[in-house]
Amino acid sequence: MLPYQSPKQIIEEVCKEVLLSFQMTDLEFNLLSLVIEPDLLDDNEKRLIHRLLYAMRKGWLTFVGISEEQIAPIKYRLERAIKS
């Protein structure tokens, strides 16, 4: 059985892994999709997501197992999350 991780821990871990590897896998993509609740994000989580979006806009990330059609909704959701 996997240990419980709070949404905050998942966001921090996934963002750190993606930003260090310059890759986003379908698993990381899905984890972020599931745990992001715009009204519940603190400043640190918003900052991490902002960095992730910046890397996406700059084209620094490679997407593994994610289609272009799947990228647009997560970008929209991430952008909405940091504007709340």
Backbone hydrogen bonds in HBPLUS format (Angstrom, degrees):
<---DONOR---> <-ACCEPTOR-->    atom                        ^
c    i                          cat <-CA-CA->   ^        H-A-AA   ^      H-
h    n   atom  resd res      DA  || num        DHA   H-A  angle D-A-AA Bond
n    s   type  num  typ     dist DA aas  dist angle  dist       angle   num
A0009-GLN N   A0006-SER O   3.03 MM   3  5.19 114.5  2.48 101.1 116.2     1
A0010-ILE N   A0006-SER O   3.00 MM   4  6.33 159.5  2.05 157.2 163.4     2
A0011-ILE N   A0007-PRO O   2.89 MM   4  6.11 166.2  1.91 155.8 158.8     3
A0012-GLU N   A0008-LYS O   3.00 MM   4  6.20 168.0  2.02 151.3 154.7     4
A0013-GLU N   A0009-GLN O   2.88 MM   4  5.98 165.3  1.91 149.3 153.9     5
A0014-VAL N   A0010-ILE O   2.84 MM   4  5.89 171.3  1.85 156.0 158.9     6
A0015-CYS N   A0011-ILE O   2.96 MM   4  5.94 167.3  1.97 149.9 154.1     7
A0016-LYS N   A0012-GLU O   2.99 MM   4  6.01 159.3  2.03 143.2 149.7     8
A0017-GLU N   A0013-GLU O   2.95 MM   4  6.11 165.0  1.97 149.8 154.1     9
A0018-VAL N   A0014-VAL O   2.90 MM   4  6.05 168.0  1.91 156.9 160.2    10
A0019-LEU N   A0015-CYS O   2.91 MM   4  5.96 166.6  1.92 151.2 155.4    11
A0020-LEU N   A0016-LYS O   2.96 MM   4  6.05 144.6  2.09 144.8 154.1    12
A0021-SER N   A0017-GLU O   2.99 MM   4  6.06 152.1  2.07 146.3 153.4    13
A0022-PHE N   A0018-VAL O   2.76 MM   4  5.46 133.6  1.98 145.4 155.8    14
A0062-THR N   A0022-PHE O   2.88 MM  40  6.23 150.8  1.96 135.7 143.3    15
A0024-MET N   A0062-THR O   2.82 MM  38  6.26 153.3  1.89 160.5 165.9    16
A0064-VAL N   A0024-MET O   2.86 MM  40  6.04 167.2  1.88 148.8 153.0    17
A0029-PHE N   A0025-THR O   2.94 MM   4  6.12 163.5  1.96 153.4 158.8    18
A0030-ASN N   A0026-ASP O   2.90 MM   4  6.04 159.0  1.94 144.2 149.3    19
A0031-LEU N   A0027-LEU O   2.88 MM   4  6.11 158.2  1.92 151.6 157.9    20
A0032-LEU N   A0028-GLU O   3.00 MM   4  6.20 168.4  2.01 153.8 156.1    21
A0033-SER N   A0029-PHE O   3.04 MM   4  6.24 157.7  2.09 144.9 151.7    22
A0034-LEU N   A0030-ASN O   3.03 MM   4  6.22 147.3  2.14 145.6 153.3    23
A0035-VAL N   A0031-LEU O   3.12 MM   4  6.34 151.2  2.21 152.6 159.4    24
A0036-ILE N   A0032-LEU O   3.20 MM   4  5.97 145.0  2.33 154.5 157.0    25
A0040-LEU N   A0037-GLU O   2.82 MM   3  5.51 158.1  1.86 129.2 136.6    26
A0046-LYS N   A0042-ASP O   3.03 MM   4  6.30 160.5  2.07 155.6 161.6    27
A0047-ARG N   A0043-ASP O   2.92 MM   4  6.11 151.6  2.00 144.8 152.7    28
A0048-LEU N   A0044-ASN O   3.01 MM   4  6.31 156.0  2.07 148.4 154.2    29
A0049-ILE N   A0045-GLU O   2.97 MM   4  6.20 162.2  2.01 151.0 155.7    30
A0050-HIS N   A0046-LYS O   2.83 MM   4  6.00 152.2  1.91 145.1 153.5    31
A0051-ARG N   A0047-ARG O   3.01 MM   4  6.29 154.7  2.08 146.3 152.2    32
A0052-LEU N   A0048-LEU O   3.00 MM   4  6.30 154.0  2.07 145.7 153.2    33
A0053-LEU N   A0049-ILE O   2.86 MM   4  6.15 160.2  1.90 153.4 158.1    34
A0054-TYR N   A0050-HIS O   2.91 MM   4  6.13 155.1  1.97 147.5 154.8    35
A0055-ALA N   A0051-ARG O   2.99 MM   4  6.25 159.4  2.03 148.4 153.1    36
A0056-MET N   A0052-LEU O   2.96 MM   4  6.26 148.1  2.07 144.3 153.7    37
A0057-ARG N   A0053-LEU O   2.84 MM   4  6.11 163.4  1.87 155.8 159.3    38
A0058-LYS N   A0054-TYR O   2.95 MM   4  6.15 154.3  2.02 149.5 156.5    39
A0060-TRP N   A0055-ALA O   2.97 MM   5  5.21 150.4  2.06 162.2 162.3    40
A0059-GLY N   A0056-MET O   3.11 MM   3  5.20 148.9  2.21 100.7 110.3    41
A0070-GLN N   A0067-SER O   2.98 MM   3  5.28 135.5  2.19 104.0 116.1    42
A0071-ILE N   A0067-SER O   3.25 MM   4  6.60 136.3  2.45 144.5 156.5    43
A0071-ILE N   A0068-GLU O   3.21 MM   3  5.18 132.6  2.45  94.8 107.3    44
A0075-LYS N   A0071-ILE O   2.99 MM   4  6.21 160.0  2.03 160.7 167.0    45
A0076-TYR N   A0072-ALA O   3.01 MM   4  6.21 160.5  2.05 151.5 156.8    46
A0077-ARG N   A0073-PRO O   2.90 MM   4  6.13 160.9  1.94 147.5 152.7    47
A0078-LEU N   A0074-ILE O   2.84 MM   4  5.99 159.4  1.88 150.0 155.5    48
A0079-GLU N   A0075-LYS O   2.86 MM   4  6.03 163.0  1.89 150.9 155.8    49
A0080-ARG N   A0076-TYR O   2.92 MM   4  6.13 159.1  1.96 150.2 155.9    50
A0081-ALA N   A0077-ARG O   2.95 MM   4  6.09 146.6  2.06 139.9 149.3    51
A0082-ILE N   A0078-LEU O   3.19 MM   4  6.54 150.6  2.28 151.2 156.5    52
A0083-LYS N   A0080-ARG O   3.30 MM   3  5.26 138.3  2.49  94.8 106.1    53
